[in-house]
Amino acid sequence: MSDLISAEKKKILVCCGTGCVANGSMKVYEEFIKHLSGLSDAAAVEAVVKSTGCNGLCERGPIVKIQPDDISYFKVRMEDVPEIIEKSVLDTKVVARLLYHDNTTGKSFRSHKETDFYKGQYKIALRNIGEIDPGNIDDYIERGGYSALKKALFQLSPEEIIGIIKKSGLRGRGGAGFPTGIKWEECKNSEGSPKYVICNGDEGDPGAFMDRSIMEGDPNSIIEGMAVCAHAVGAEEGYIYIRDEYGLALKNMSAAIQEAEKHGFLGEDILGSGMSFRINIVRGGGAFVCGESTALMASIEGKVGEPRAKYIHSTKKGLWGKPTVLNNVETWANIPEIINKGCEWFNSIGAEYGKGTKVFSLVGKVKNTGLVEVPLGTTLRELIMNIGGGIIGDRKFKAVQTGGPSGGCIPEKYLDLEVDFHSLESVGSMMGSGGMIVMDDRTCMVEVAKYYIKFLSEESCGKCVPCREGLRQMLNVLQGITRGEGKESDINLLLEFGEMMKEASLCALGKTAPNPVITTIRYFMDEYLEHILNKNCPAGVCKPLTMFEIDENLCRGCGICKKSCPADAIRGQLKAPHSIDVSKCIRCGSCIDICSFKAIHTARGAEK
């Protein structure tokens, strides 16, 4: 064992975000503690193990980082722990097999910061996640935590705070993109008391986990942001509304509130300033519609989570009819950095129609799934092809769906689109809270539209007829098309439903719900027509409209498709062309997915 030990205490940072925990990171964390406690060497005292929040690259977890040597390990298992301790904790060597390995270039990277996934990012909201123990408030304070609150309380007036947020250009990161500073100013100037500050942590979008990761990995940044706002608008009570399924987020947020109270950052007479502010946690009711601001407030009040018409803004009459500021988790996490570094700094980052950064959950048919934060104005190509590593299996990119279930599907021709609030709306989609689902050529766009309409029809509160009935009728039409019962007139019917819902629905859920249908029709009309006219699903997804064939000229007789077929429907000898027994085929698509020679394809309906 080498005597070359870093003068600075070694930190072993084990990612214990939800994704890594699902892959066994808690066992890895416990194994590090066990092995270090069993060492007799004095050097063991010079190492500390910390559980952190999500590092972002969920595809390669569990992730372990060794600081200050900046070594990053991926897909770590319990059995790897002794070797990591021997080589990287008690020495400065690396365990080569656990480094990040780029399969395209063949390179390995000692630090995660050198990889395409991380080096293209700019972290503001995620600045502390993966670097601190979310359960240790001292870790947060060591990185400048609560200095913004002190500055707000003792150096800035409420008007100055609001002025900084307005000039920064920060817009809400929850979906609507309303200017944050204007919202705060409206609440401050509204008559009535008490005033309330709310954090929306409901996040019901499929494939989205941005807010979840911040609540799990850096809860104090949310608390600090809310406290700064409370001072600015004159509120003494706040609420954090957390999605019921987010158990770890609930645990870490609850613990952080208690610690903040003990340290005098919450409660009565905060830091001797005379200001009082308390935060309560409310667990969500499991309804997607409760992510809408007025429905969320109704839920906090103990009522059914139904939206109301916003003729009067919540900043005038919100929670219990009193002036209320509601922002989402990511918005609150930005506030301390803006107060500390200034509005000019934040305003210099991003694009004309979007200042600062945005956190996205990058999922679907992309190689590097995970959590990313980039300056607004970054192109879809940079996000998907560079940071995301491209499409799994190097298949053809087909579309990316942004903005949650009410967002639109953006085709390949817009890959160079710069992502901001305006650009996404111009192509029929929206920023939303930041979900980004990547699709390849094995994705059926009609099925995608049907999936989201089904989700929304189940999640609609049913209060207004246009949304409730419009979604049901849209779903009936789409189900008919995917069963082979579609008519050409169905396309215009779907568009008519969509326009009606946009015009007449009560809340944003109904007004934006048609987006997946409208954009898939706009950009993938040929796919709809193929389903309707030729009774064929080109992607091989809609089973009633799918039949697979093997091209004898392309088949090499490797037998991989035969081994993967769960129905034993493929026949053929090694090194000879194979064939599919249609009577046995269950149209699962495993053969077409696994064939590296692209020899398997769908047959046109007219040929069946």
JOLIN-V465077 format. One record per residue. RES is the residue in three letters. PSI is psi in degrees with one decimal (* if undefined). Layout:
RES|PSI, RES|PSI
This chain:
MET|132.8, SER|153.2, ASP|1.5, LEU|87.0, ILE|135.7, SER|139.5, ALA|-29.0, GLU|141.3, LYS|132.0, LYS|137.6, LYS|127.7, ILE|107.0, LEU|110.1, VAL|120.7, CYS|121.2, CYS|34.1, GLY|169.1, THR|-42.9, GLY|-46.4, CYS|-35.4, VAL|-39.3, ALA|-25.0, ASN|8.9, GLY|21.5, SER|-27.0, MET|-35.6, LYS|-37.6, VAL|-44.6, TYR|-48.1, GLU|-33.1, GLU|-37.5, PHE|-45.2, ILE|-43.6, LYS|-47.7, HIS|-38.8, LEU|-38.3, SER|-21.9, GLY|-4.0, LEU|137.1, SER|-18.7, ASP|137.8, ALA|-22.0, ALA|-23.6, ALA|-28.4, VAL|-23.8, GLU|17.7, ALA|143.6, VAL|141.1, VAL|131.7, LYS|139.1, SER|129.3, THR|178.2, GLY|-169.2, CYS|129.8, ASN|-8.0, GLY|-44.7, LEU|70.9, CYS|-27.5, GLU|-27.8, ARG|25.2, GLY|165.5, PRO|145.8, ILE|135.2, VAL|130.8, LYS|140.5, ILE|117.8, GLN|149.3, PRO|12.1, ASP|-4.9, ASP|51.3, ILE|133.7, SER|130.4, TYR|145.1, PHE|151.7, LYS|46.8, VAL|138.9, ARG|165.6, MET|-41.6, GLU|-13.1, ASP|-16.2, VAL|-49.9, PRO|-40.3, GLU|-38.2, ILE|-43.2, ILE|-45.9, GLU|-43.4, LYS|-36.9, SER|-17.9, VAL|-47.3, LEU|1.9, ASP|-170.6, THR|20.5, LYS|172.4, VAL|156.7, VAL|97.6, ALA|-38.4, ARG|-17.2, LEU|-0.8, LEU|164.8, TYR|124.0, HIS|124.1, ASP|111.6, ASN|-23.5, THR|-46.7, THR|-17.9, GLY|5.5, LYS|151.5, SER|148.5, PHE|130.9, ARG|-41.9, SER|143.3, HIS|-25.8, LYS|-18.3, GLU|-11.4, THR|156.4, ASP|-32.5, PHE|-43.7, TYR|-36.9, LYS|-17.2, GLY|2.5, GLN|160.6, TYR|111.2, LYS|121.5, ILE|-62.7, ALA|-31.6, LEU|16.5, ARG|-33.1, ASN|-14.7, ILE|130.2, GLY|-7.6, GLU|-17.0, ILE|161.6, ASP|113.7, PRO|-18.2, GLY|1.1, ASN|104.8, ILE|-26.7, ASP|-34.7, ASP|-42.1, TYR|-42.2, ILE|-38.4, GLU|-28.2, ARG|23.8, GLY|7.3, GLY|139.2, TYR|3.7, SER|-31.6, ALA|-38.4, LEU|-43.0, LYS|-42.4, LYS|-42.8, ALA|-39.4, LEU|-38.1, PHE|-9.7, GLN|-17.4, LEU|143.1, SER|161.5, PRO|-39.1, GLU|-38.1, GLU|-39.5, ILE|-49.0, ILE|-37.9, GLY|-39.8, ILE|-45.6, ILE|-38.2, LYS|-47.0, LYS|-23.0, SER|-26.2, GLY|10.0, LEU|127.7, ARG|152.1, GLY|135.1, ARG|9.8, GLY|-11.8, GLY|-48.9, ALA|-30.5, GLY|27.7, PHE|138.9, PRO|121.8, THR|-44.9, GLY|-37.3, ILE|-40.0, LYS|-45.6, TRP|-42.2, GLU|-41.6, GLU|-41.9, CYS|-44.9, LYS|-40.4, ASN|-5.9, SER|143.1, GLU|153.1, GLY|148.0, SER|156.6, PRO|167.5, LYS|152.2, TYR|152.7, VAL|127.5, ILE|140.6, CYS|123.2, ASN|105.2, GLY|31.3, ASP|-46.8, GLU|77.6, GLY|1.7, ASP|133.4, PRO|133.1, GLY|4.3, ALA|135.2, PHE|30.0, MET|-54.8, ASP|-36.7, ARG|-46.4, SER|-36.1, ILE|-42.7, MET|-36.5, GLU|-39.1, GLY|-18.2, ASP|61.0, PRO|-29.8, ASN|-26.1, SER|-33.4, ILE|-45.4, ILE|-45.0, GLU|-43.2, GLY|-42.8, MET|-37.9, ALA|-38.3, VAL|-45.1, CYS|-42.1, ALA|-41.5, HIS|-38.6, ALA|-37.8, VAL|-10.0, GLY|35.6, ALA|150.2, GLU|-3.2, GLU|140.3, GLY|162.1, TYR|140.8, ILE|116.4, TYR|110.4, ILE|130.8, ARG|135.3, ASP|-30.9, GLU|-9.6, TYR|72.9, GLY|-44.5, LEU|-37.8, ALA|-42.0, LEU|-45.1, LYS|-48.4, ASN|-36.5, MET|-41.8, SER|-45.3, ALA|-39.8, ALA|-38.4, ILE|-43.4, GLN|-43.8, GLU|-38.9, ALA|-36.8, GLU|-41.4, LYS|-35.1, HIS|3.3, GLY|14.9, PHE|-11.1, LEU|159.9, GLY|-151.6, GLU|141.8, ASP|61.6, ILE|121.1, LEU|27.7, GLY|17.5, SER|-15.3, GLY|-9.2, MET|140.6, SER|138.4, PHE|127.6, ARG|150.5, ILE|131.6, ASN|151.2, ILE|133.5, VAL|129.4, ARG|135.1, GLY|159.2, GLY|4.8, GLY|10.9, ALA|129.5, PHE|-37.7, VAL|-18.1, CYS|-4.2, GLY|-17.6, GLU|137.1, SER|-47.9, THR|-33.0, ALA|-37.5, LEU|-43.9, MET|-37.7, ALA|-38.5, SER|-41.5, ILE|-36.9, GLU|-5.2, GLY|10.8, LYS|173.1, VAL|135.7, GLY|79.2, GLU|138.4, PRO|159.8, ARG|161.0, ALA|138.6, LYS|51.3, TYR|-29.5, ILE|127.3, HIS|152.3, SER|-23.1, THR|-16.0, LYS|-47.5, LYS|98.6, GLY|-114.8, LEU|125.0, TRP|32.5, GLY|13.2, LYS|158.0, PRO|131.7, THR|137.1, VAL|124.6, LEU|120.9, ASN|161.6, ASN|174.1, VAL|-50.4, GLU|-38.3, THR|-46.5, TRP|-36.8, ALA|-22.9, ASN|-25.9, ILE|-50.5, PRO|-39.9, GLU|-37.1, ILE|-42.0, ILE|-41.8, ASN|-41.1, LYS|-13.0, GLY|157.1, CYS|-33.6, GLU|-40.4, TRP|-49.6, PHE|-40.2, ASN|-21.8, SER|-10.8, ILE|140.1, GLY|-150.0, ALA|175.2, GLU|-39.9, TYR|25.9, GLY|106.4, LYS|146.6, GLY|-152.4, THR|170.5, LYS|137.3, VAL|132.4, PHE|144.9, SER|116.3, LEU|108.8, VAL|177.9, GLY|-139.8, LYS|46.3, VAL|144.4, LYS|-45.7, ASN|85.7, THR|145.1, GLY|-159.4, LEU|126.5, VAL|149.8, GLU|122.6, VAL|157.2, PRO|139.8, LEU|139.6, GLY|-10.6, THR|140.8, THR|158.0, LEU|-36.6, ARG|-43.9, GLU|-42.6, LEU|-46.0, ILE|-45.9, MET|-30.9, ASN|-65.3, ILE|-44.1, GLY|-13.9, GLY|2.8, GLY|-170.7, ILE|139.6, ILE|133.6, GLY|12.1, ASP|32.8, ARG|174.1, LYS|131.9, PHE|138.5, LYS|-49.1, ALA|163.0, VAL|133.7, GLN|121.1, THR|155.8, GLY|15.2, GLY|-169.4, PRO|-19.0, SER|8.4, GLY|177.3, GLY|164.6, CYS|119.7, ILE|124.6, PRO|177.2, GLU|-34.3, LYS|-14.0, TYR|19.8, LEU|-27.7, ASP|12.3, LEU|132.9, GLU|129.5, VAL|112.8, ASP|-179.0, PHE|-39.2, HIS|-45.6, SER|-41.3, LEU|-39.5, GLU|-31.1, SER|-20.5, VAL|14.7, GLY|7.8, SER|-158.8, MET|165.8, MET|-45.7, GLY|-152.6, SER|-12.6, GLY|9.9, GLY|138.5, MET|108.4, ILE|118.7, VAL|138.5, MET|144.6, ASP|-172.0, ASP|-5.3, ARG|15.4, THR|128.1, CYS|118.9, MET|-28.1, VAL|-41.5, GLU|-38.0, VAL|-48.1, ALA|-43.3, LYS|-42.2, TYR|-48.4, TYR|-37.1, ILE|-37.6, LYS|-45.0, PHE|-48.5, LEU|-33.8, SER|-31.5, GLU|-28.4, GLU|-11.5, SER|138.1, CYS|-19.8, GLY|6.2, LYS|-39.6, CYS|141.7, VAL|-44.6, PRO|-41.7, CYS|-51.4, ARG|-54.0, GLU|-32.8, GLY|-42.8, LEU|-40.3, ARG|-43.8, GLN|-39.2, MET|-44.4, LEU|-41.7, ASN|-42.2, VAL|-45.2, LEU|-37.7, GLN|-38.9, GLY|-41.0, ILE|-42.8, THR|-13.3, ARG|-4.3, GLY|16.6, GLU|11.7, GLY|156.3, LYS|154.9, GLU|-34.3, SER|-17.7, ASP|-31.3, ILE|-47.4, ASN|-34.6, LEU|-43.5, LEU|-42.2, LEU|-36.6, GLU|-43.7, PHE|-44.7, GLY|-44.4, GLU|-39.9, MET|-43.7, MET|-39.4, LYS|-38.6, GLU|-37.5, ALA|-10.9, SER|151.8, LEU|-44.4, CYS|178.9, ALA|-27.0, LEU|-51.3, GLY|-36.1, LYS|-31.2, THR|-10.6, ALA|-34.4, PRO|-10.1, ASN|-46.1, PRO|-36.4, VAL|-47.2, ILE|-42.8, THR|-35.6, THR|-34.8, ILE|-42.6, ARG|-43.9, TYR|-15.5, PHE|41.5, MET|-38.8, ASP|-31.4, GLU|-39.2, TYR|-45.4, LEU|-34.7, GLU|-40.2, HIS|-42.9, ILE|-47.6, LEU|-42.3, ASN|-0.5, LYS|47.8, ASN|136.2, CYS|104.7, PRO|-29.7, ALA|-11.6, GLY|36.2, VAL|-45.9, CYS|105.4, LYS|-39.9, PRO|-18.1, LEU|22.0, THR|135.6, MET|131.6, PHE|145.0, GLU|152.1, ILE|126.4, ASP|112.1, GLU|-26.9, ASN|-23.0, LEU|-24.5, CYS|131.0, ARG|-0.2, GLY|33.9, CYS|-25.1, GLY|0.6, ILE|-40.0, CYS|-36.9, LYS|-42.0, LYS|-31.9, SER|-12.8, CYS|117.0, PRO|-13.2, ALA|4.1, ASP|44.3, ALA|-1.2, ILE|132.0, ARG|151.2, GLY|156.8, GLN|156.1, LEU|139.4, LYS|15.6, ALA|148.6, PRO|139.0, HIS|170.3, SER|162.7, ILE|129.5, ASP|103.1, VAL|-32.2, SER|-24.1, LYS|-24.4, CYS|129.0, ILE|5.7, ARG|40.8, CYS|-23.9, GLY|3.7, SER|-32.1, CYS|-45.0, ILE|-30.7, ASP|-33.3, ILE|-16.1, CYS|115.3, SER|-9.2, PHE|2.1, LYS|36.0, ALA|-14.0, ILE|132.1, HIS|170.9, THR|147.1, ALA|142.7, ARG|147.6, GLY|-36.4, ALA|-18.7, GLU|-2.5, LYS|*
